[in-house]
Amino acid sequence: MNTQTFEHPTIAMDAVESSQIAAIGHDSRTNTLAIRFKSKSGTGSLYHYANFTAADFTAFKGAESIGSHFYKFIKSFPDRHPYTKVDAGSLNITRHAPGVTVHRRK
């Protein structure tokens, strides 16, 4: 396993109408998509998805169903859009991409 430190961008996010997703945002400098999921217990998990262009984001935020678009065009392609779970716990970041796991401890 390859373990290294990874700094993630701070991305402004906007609330969306979705049963599963609370908010989305995009950093065009790093081509990073940010998604905050909903949770029954309060604030849900925040994920960053790599290789997400401004055009991809425009299509995503304009989709008739944000959740359906996410599952059809983003989550189904982890090799194209590897993701990073960003949360407030002691283990702050885990990146998921083929052959690479990245952790940063607070």
Contacts in CASP RR format, 6 or more apart in sequence:
PFRMAT RR
TARGET T0000
AUTHOR 0000-0000-0000
METHOD contacts of the structure
MODEL  1
MNTQTFEHPTIAMDAVESSQIAAIGHDSRTNTLAIRFKSKSGTGSLYHYA
NFTAADFTAFKGAESIGSHFYKFIKSFPDRHPYTKVDAGSLNITRHAPGV
TVHRRK
1 99 0 8 1.000
1 101 0 8 1.000
2 99 0 8 1.000
2 100 0 8 1.000
2 101 0 8 1.000
2 102 0 8 1.000
3 101 0 8 1.000
3 102 0 8 1.000
3 103 0 8 1.000
4 102 0 8 1.000
5 102 0 8 1.000
5 104 0 8 1.000
6 84 0 8 1.000
6 93 0 8 1.000
6 95 0 8 1.000
6 102 0 8 1.000
6 104 0 8 1.000
8 32 0 8 1.000
8 48 0 8 1.000
8 84 0 8 1.000
8 86 0 8 1.000
8 93 0 8 1.000
9 27 0 8 1.000
9 29 0 8 1.000
9 30 0 8 1.000
9 32 0 8 1.000
9 48 0 8 1.000
11 25 0 8 1.000
11 26 0 8 1.000
11 27 0 8 1.000
11 32 0 8 1.000
11 34 0 8 1.000
11 48 0 8 1.000
12 25 0 8 1.000
13 23 0 8 1.000
13 24 0 8 1.000
13 25 0 8 1.000
13 34 0 8 1.000
13 36 0 8 1.000
14 23 0 8 1.000
14 24 0 8 1.000
14 25 0 8 1.000
14 61 0 8 1.000
15 22 0 8 1.000
15 23 0 8 1.000
16 22 0 8 1.000
16 23 0 8 1.000
16 24 0 8 1.000
16 61 0 8 1.000
16 66 0 8 1.000
17 66 0 8 1.000
18 38 0 8 1.000
18 65 0 8 1.000
18 66 0 8 1.000
18 67 0 8 1.000
19 38 0 8 1.000
19 67 0 8 1.000
20 37 0 8 1.000
20 38 0 8 1.000
20 67 0 8 1.000
20 70 0 8 1.000
21 35 0 8 1.000
21 36 0 8 1.000
21 37 0 8 1.000
21 38 0 8 1.000
21 66 0 8 1.000
21 67 0 8 1.000
21 70 0 8 1.000
22 36 0 8 1.000
22 37 0 8 1.000
22 38 0 8 1.000
22 43 0 8 1.000
22 44 0 8 1.000
23 34 0 8 1.000
23 35 0 8 1.000
23 36 0 8 1.000
24 33 0 8 1.000
24 34 0 8 1.000
24 35 0 8 1.000
24 36 0 8 1.000
24 57 0 8 1.000
24 60 0 8 1.000
24 61 0 8 1.000
24 66 0 8 1.000
25 33 0 8 1.000
25 34 0 8 1.000
25 35 0 8 1.000
25 57 0 8 1.000
26 32 0 8 1.000
26 33 0 8 1.000
26 34 0 8 1.000
26 52 0 8 1.000
26 54 0 8 1.000
26 57 0 8 1.000
27 34 0 8 1.000
28 54 0 8 1.000
28 57 0 8 1.000
31 50 0 8 1.000
31 51 0 8 1.000
31 52 0 8 1.000
31 53 0 8 1.000
31 54 0 8 1.000
32 48 0 8 1.000
32 49 0 8 1.000
32 50 0 8 1.000
32 52 0 8 1.000
33 48 0 8 1.000
33 49 0 8 1.000
33 52 0 8 1.000
33 56 0 8 1.000
33 57 0 8 1.000
33 60 0 8 1.000
33 74 0 8 1.000
33 81 0 8 1.000
34 46 0 8 1.000
34 47 0 8 1.000
34 48 0 8 1.000
34 49 0 8 1.000
35 46 0 8 1.000
35 47 0 8 1.000
35 49 0 8 1.000
35 70 0 8 1.000
36 43 0 8 1.000
36 44 0 8 1.000
36 45 0 8 1.000
36 46 0 8 1.000
37 44 0 8 1.000
37 45 0 8 1.000
37 46 0 8 1.000
37 47 0 8 1.000
38 44 0 8 1.000
39 45 0 8 1.000
45 85 0 8 1.000
45 86 0 8 1.000
45 87 0 8 1.000
46 85 0 8 1.000
46 86 0 8 1.000
46 87 0 8 1.000
47 83 0 8 1.000
47 84 0 8 1.000
47 85 0 8 1.000
47 86 0 8 1.000
48 83 0 8 1.000
48 84 0 8 1.000
48 86 0 8 1.000
49 74 0 8 1.000
49 81 0 8 1.000
49 82 0 8 1.000
49 83 0 8 1.000
49 84 0 8 1.000
50 81 0 8 1.000
50 82 0 8 1.000
50 83 0 8 1.000
50 84 0 8 1.000
50 97 0 8 1.000
51 80 0 8 1.000
51 81 0 8 1.000
51 82 0 8 1.000
52 74 0 8 1.000
52 81 0 8 1.000
59 69 0 8 1.000
59 73 0 8 1.000
60 66 0 8 1.000
60 69 0 8 1.000
60 70 0 8 1.000
60 73 0 8 1.000
60 74 0 8 1.000
63 69 0 8 1.000
74 81 0 8 1.000
78 96 0 8 1.000
78 97 0 8 1.000
78 98 0 8 1.000
79 97 0 8 1.000
79 98 0 8 1.000
82 95 0 8 1.000
82 96 0 8 1.000
82 97 0 8 1.000
82 98 0 8 1.000
82 100 0 8 1.000
83 95 0 8 1.000
83 96 0 8 1.000
84 93 0 8 1.000
84 94 0 8 1.000
84 95 0 8 1.000
84 96 0 8 1.000
84 102 0 8 1.000
85 93 0 8 1.000
85 94 0 8 1.000
85 96 0 8 1.000
86 92 0 8 1.000
86 93 0 8 1.000
89 106 0 8 1.000
90 105 0 8 1.000
90 106 0 8 1.000
91 103 0 8 1.000
91 104 0 8 1.000
91 105 0 8 1.000
92 103 0 8 1.000
92 104 0 8 1.000
92 105 0 8 1.000
92 106 0 8 1.000
93 102 0 8 1.000
93 103 0 8 1.000
93 104 0 8 1.000
94 101 0 8 1.000
94 102 0 8 1.000
94 103 0 8 1.000
95 101 0 8 1.000
95 102 0 8 1.000
END
